[in-house]
Amino acid sequence: MTRPVPMALDDSLLDDPTRLADADGAGLLRAAAMAGAQVRATAETAAELELSERLDVGRPRSLVLVSRPGVGHTAARLLEGLIAPASPVPVVVSDVVPSWVGALDVVFAHTDDPYDHELAMSLERAARYGAGVVLSAPPDGPVASSVAGRGLVLAPRVPVPAELALPRALTAGLLTANTLGLSVADIESLADRLDHEAERCHLGHESFVNPAKALALRLAERVPLLWGLDMAAVGVACHAAHALAAHAAVVADVAHYRQALSRPALRRAATDVSAENTIFADPEDREGAPVRVVLLAVVTGQVADSGRRRVGELLPSADVLAPADEIVADEAGRAAVLALRFELAALYLGLAAGTIGGAGRVAPATA
């Protein structure tokens, strides 16, 4: 039986800016590079709506993060990882607003689907029961109407495809948490850091100096094992897996490293991965697709550094992505930079493999 042959990766495309630009006819790289602009526009919208004054409810009983399909899900996971560890109140992630939500709770949700009727009904109930509601969504449709006059709707000002809206969702959630005294994320610095990352990953920069292109080449034709060393990093890994699937049709494993290492077969694959790089390795002897272990770290400090050393000893061949080694930023800034890098890497992979774009498409190899 002939096994399916994966689409060939045209890695030469990555270092040819003209071909890259031609392949990216939809302007996805340009849209992703507007992450900083999304952050600033969202902050401006929140200021104009007087978010800090209208949400001045003191410390809530809980913060509920509603997880909806797409970026709504990955934003909720990332916000949970950034806010929950230090929050003085419970941070709850739920697919819909829980039935127990009342006037002492605050609900945050992000969606790019203005006709998500399940979300609309859920938010309408939360608003009716007196909960504070902050919604990141288009201004028209049933979802926005469900909280009209009883909640805050932060509508998008920078048009990007739905799968590239994480900066907007993240900013809206962080502003909500900042207002409630549950976090102290520096939003202005966040926008600056994303601008800087977008410049470093510009399509005109060659792969050896472009972090996103280098990451794309490391992940090419591998199954990525994206293992977080802290909860914020797991949130980033969740979004990275979403981006890789959305743009490059790549399926990735996501887990906290402790959970990841509790699975014997996958742990063996991860610890044995360095053997495939030896001169004695025979590609025909591999069982299944080769893996690439990528350890993500957002949190710093003595405990985090100790854990990073331990897992490094267990998985010496793993790639480690820790923005704190490169930039000065708070946890939100480091997480956002890492998420954007993966997003751009996924776009570069998709363009080089032909899963997105036009001129970059490569004909599949014949069996």
C-alpha angles and dihedrals in degrees: 000000000000113000119222112263117221118238111271117253115231097208091172087071091068093066095043107082094186094054091042091054091047091049092049094064092152092058094236094150090052091047092050090050088061091073092113091049089053090054094050094045092051091049090050091050091050091050093050091050089049092235094172092053099040093046094046094127098134119234108346126219089241143345113231117201110199112215114211129173119289121004089354087070098044092044091053091051093048094046090050091053092049100042109028101064093063100024117123089211132049116277109208126193115201137162089231134013107284117246092241095062114122145154093305094058135078123214126203124188137170126198138154091199108090090187098056094133095182090056092044092055091045094051092044089057092048092051092046090054090052101254118150108252128197115182129189103199146110111295096238132060137049095304095058092039091055092072100029109148092359102066143022121265115198102198122198119261099176108063112222132149113278093250090059097052098096094109090057094046093044093049093049091050094046092049089052092050092045091053091051092049093245096117140013102211115167102231096183092052089046091059092048093050091051091050089052093049092049090053092049090051096045114143090241092065116089120243096255091063099028111086095200095049091046090051091048091054091048091053096042114121091357134105104242117225101200105193121178122216091203137019095261089053090051087055090053090048090053091056092043090056090049091051094047091051094043097050109019104026088237119148115214134187116235125194146128105268093244091055091043093055092050089072105083101200096047091043089055090050090050096048092045095049094096090064092070090066095059123102089243095057116117113207090205090063094062117111110211128344118326115253133222116209113212118183114202123202127183105154119073133196139089097300093045093047092049091052091048091054093049095050090043089059091050094046106029094164095054122115112239120209111190114157091196086073089061110028142030108237141122121263093271091052093048092048093048093049091051092048091051092049091054091045092054092043089054090051092050090049092049093049093047093047095042096240087124131018131037119245091039094061114121122203112247117254117255120245 
